[in-house]
Each structure stands twice: as C-alpha cells, then as structure tokens.
Amino acid sequence: MKYICKSCGKEHEEWPALTFNSPFHYHNLPKEEKEYNTKLGEDYCIIYHENQTDLFIRCALSQKVNDHCKDLNYGLWVSLSEKSYLDYRENFNNKNHVTKYFGWLCNMIPEYEDTLAIPTTVYTRKGNLRPLIIPHKDFDHPFVKDYYEGISKKEAENRINNMLNTNNESP
C-alpha cells in the first residue's frame, strides 16, 4: 500500500499510524477559547475551565491485524487525573521511568459510534517512547472487542484510506 504523507509530502509504503492532532475536547472548542483557555503541544494538552482543568497526554495503541504481519497503529489522546498527569510531566525526560496510569480515551475513532470515555490503562515505556494504551477488557464496546480479537487486513486498509482522505484534525 503506497500513500503520500501529509506531514512530509513523501511517498511511503509502510502503513502510517492513524494519529489525532488533539483530544476531541480541544478540537470541539471555539477558536477564541483555544487561544485563551488551552495549551496544546505535541505530547500534552491542557484545557482550563472555570471549575476544572482537563489534562491530556498523547499515547500510542497497536491494533492487532489478524491476517497480516503488521499491526495498525494509532496516535491517540487520553485524559489523566491531576496526580497522574503531574507524575508523567515530571518524569517526561526520564528514560527509565516506567509506570502505569488510569486514563480515559479522548478521541472519536471514525469506525465506531462513540469512543470517548473508554477506560484504559496507560503504560509508560523506557526510552521516552510514547505511552501505550490498553483498553479495559471488561468494558463492553466494539472498539475494545476489536482490540482484543483483532481486525482484518482489509478493515485496517479501509481505516488508513479513510484517514488519509479526510482531515485528521481529531474527529
């Protein structure tokens, strides 16, 4: 499968990761609120509300593809508690920091009705790699079922084509 990367403009043959530029909660804010009440970076997002602050980090998820030798990779956002977020930020440059946090999935994955608020465990990894997300197996949702049972190569390629042909500004 060949495609032209929107980021670098070059042709690639390997599957791209399906990434979201921001959490859904940020994406849906009016422009003026984004300017004054948020901070968005490549790995962190903060949204300041009158009564609370929402804290997000960017993570990775690998989706098993049953009839192919490669997994389908996602770049997704999760929300963390203040305690977990502060620990993550404090240890962001520590290449040996390994821990886990509870987080809520915070992107709408187009192939599913509603993927907001799927409970996950977020695992940090050595070498400053983006943390891995593992959905909670006991949560009843088609995305969670697909995560544990896998999807077909055809379905994976459909998802890639859909994402490449739309603006992946975090639907």
C-alpha positions as CSV (number, residue, x, y, z in Angstrom):
1,M,0.0,0.0,0.0
2,K,1.6,3.3,-1.1
3,Y,0.5,6.7,0.1
4,I,1.7,10.3,0.2
5,C,2.3,11.5,3.8
6,K,0.5,14.8,4.7
7,S,3.3,15.7,7.1
8,C,6.4,15.2,4.9
9,G,4.9,15.1,1.4
10,K,6.9,11.9,0.6
11,E,5.6,8.6,-0.7
12,H,5.7,5.7,1.8
13,E,4.9,2.0,1.5
14,E,4.6,1.1,5.2
15,W,1.3,1.7,7.0
16,P,1.0,5.1,8.6
17,A,-0.1,5.5,12.2
18,L,-3.6,6.9,12.4
19,T,-3.0,10.0,14.5
20,F,-5.1,12.7,16.0
21,N,-3.6,16.1,16.4
22,S,-5.6,16.9,19.6
23,P,-8.1,15.4,22.0
24,F,-11.7,15.6,20.9
25,H,-12.4,18.0,23.8
26,Y,-9.9,20.5,22.4
27,H,-10.9,20.0,18.8
28,N,-14.5,21.0,19.6
29,L,-13.7,24.2,21.4
30,P,-14.4,27.5,19.7
31,K,-11.3,29.3,18.3
32,E,-11.3,32.0,20.9
33,E,-11.4,29.5,23.7
34,K,-8.5,27.7,22.2
35,E,-6.5,30.9,22.1
36,Y,-7.1,31.8,25.8
37,N,-8.1,28.7,27.8
38,T,-5.8,26.0,26.5
39,K,-2.3,24.8,25.9
40,L,-1.7,22.3,23.1
41,G,1.7,20.7,22.4
42,E,2.8,17.5,20.6
43,D,2.5,15.4,23.8
44,Y,0.3,17.4,26.2
45,C,-2.9,19.3,26.2
46,I,-4.5,21.4,29.0
47,I,-7.9,22.9,28.9
48,Y,-8.8,25.4,31.6
49,H,-12.4,25.7,32.6
50,E,-14.0,27.8,35.2
51,N,-14.4,24.9,37.7
52,Q,-11.9,22.4,36.5
53,T,-8.8,21.7,34.4
54,D,-8.7,18.9,31.9
55,L,-5.3,17.2,31.4
56,F,-4.4,15.0,28.4
57,I,-1.4,13.2,27.1
58,R,-0.6,11.7,23.7
59,C,-0.2,7.9,23.6
60,A,0.0,5.0,21.2
61,L,-2.2,2.0,20.6
62,S,-1.4,-1.0,18.4
63,Q,-4.4,-2.8,16.9
64,K,-3.9,-6.5,16.0
65,V,-4.5,-7.3,12.4
66,N,-5.4,-11.0,12.1
67,D,-4.4,-11.8,8.6
68,H,-1.3,-9.6,8.2
69,C,2.2,-9.5,9.7
70,K,1.9,-5.8,10.9
71,D,-0.4,-4.1,13.4
72,L,-2.4,-1.0,12.8
73,N,-1.0,1.8,15.0
74,Y,-2.9,4.7,16.4
75,G,-1.8,8.0,18.0
76,L,-4.5,8.8,20.5
77,W,-5.1,11.1,23.5
78,V,-6.1,10.1,27.0
79,S,-7.2,12.2,29.9
80,L,-5.4,11.7,33.2
81,S,-6.0,12.7,36.8
82,E,-4.0,15.6,38.0
83,K,-1.8,13.4,40.1
84,S,-1.0,11.1,37.1
85,Y,-0.5,14.0,34.8
86,L,1.9,15.7,37.1
87,D,3.9,12.5,37.6
88,Y,4.0,12.0,33.8
89,R,5.2,15.5,33.2
90,E,7.8,15.4,36.0
91,N,9.3,12.2,34.6
92,F,8.8,13.0,30.9
93,N,12.6,13.2,30.2
94,N,13.4,10.3,32.5
95,K,14.3,7.5,30.0
96,N,13.9,4.8,32.7
97,H,10.6,5.9,34.2
98,V,8.1,3.0,33.9
99,T,4.7,3.1,35.5
100,K,1.0,2.9,34.7
101,Y,-1.9,5.2,35.0
102,F,-5.7,5.0,34.6
103,G,-6.9,7.1,31.7
104,W,-10.0,7.8,29.5
105,L,-9.7,7.6,25.8
106,C,-10.4,11.1,24.3
107,N,-10.7,10.7,20.6
108,M,-13.6,9.8,18.3
109,I,-12.4,6.9,16.2
110,P,-14.4,7.2,12.9
111,E,-15.2,3.5,12.5
112,Y,-17.0,3.4,15.9
113,E,-20.1,5.2,17.2
114,D,-18.5,6.8,20.3
115,T,-15.1,6.0,21.6
116,L,-14.9,8.8,24.2
117,A,-14.5,7.7,27.7
118,I,-13.4,4.2,27.1
119,P,-11.4,3.2,30.2
120,T,-7.7,2.4,29.6
121,T,-4.5,1.6,31.3
122,V,-1.7,3.8,30.2
123,Y,1.8,2.2,30.3
124,T,4.9,4.4,30.1
125,R,7.9,2.9,28.4
126,K,11.6,3.1,28.7
127,G,13.5,5.2,26.2
128,N,10.9,8.0,26.2
129,L,8.6,6.3,23.8
130,R,5.0,7.4,23.8
131,P,3.0,5.5,26.4
132,L,0.9,2.5,25.3
133,I,-2.8,2.4,25.8
134,I,-4.6,-0.8,26.7
135,P,-8.4,-0.6,26.8
136,H,-10.0,-2.3,29.8
137,K,-11.1,-5.8,28.5
138,D,-14.3,-5.8,30.6
139,F,-15.7,-2.6,29.0
140,D,-18.4,-3.5,26.6
141,H,-17.6,-1.6,23.4
142,P,-17.0,-2.7,19.7
143,F,-13.6,-0.9,19.8
144,V,-12.5,-2.9,22.9
145,K,-13.7,-6.1,21.3
146,D,-11.8,-5.4,18.1
147,Y,-8.7,-4.5,20.1
148,Y,-8.7,-8.0,21.8
149,E,-10.0,-10.0,18.9
150,G,-8.2,-8.2,16.0
151,I,-9.4,-6.8,12.7
152,S,-8.9,-7.9,9.1
153,K,-6.2,-6.5,6.8
154,K,-9.0,-5.2,4.6
155,E,-10.6,-3.3,7.5
156,A,-7.2,-1.9,8.5
157,E,-6.5,-0.7,5.0
158,N,-10.0,0.8,4.8
159,R,-9.3,2.8,8.0
160,I,-6.0,4.0,6.7
161,N,-7.6,5.1,3.4
162,N,-10.4,6.9,5.2
163,M,-8.0,8.7,7.5
164,L,-5.7,9.7,4.6
165,N,-8.7,11.0,2.6
166,T,-10.1,13.2,5.4
167,N,-8.7,15.9,7.6
168,N,-7.4,14.1,10.6
169,E,-7.7,17.1,12.8
170,S,-9.2,14.9,15.6
171,P,-12.8,14.0,14.6
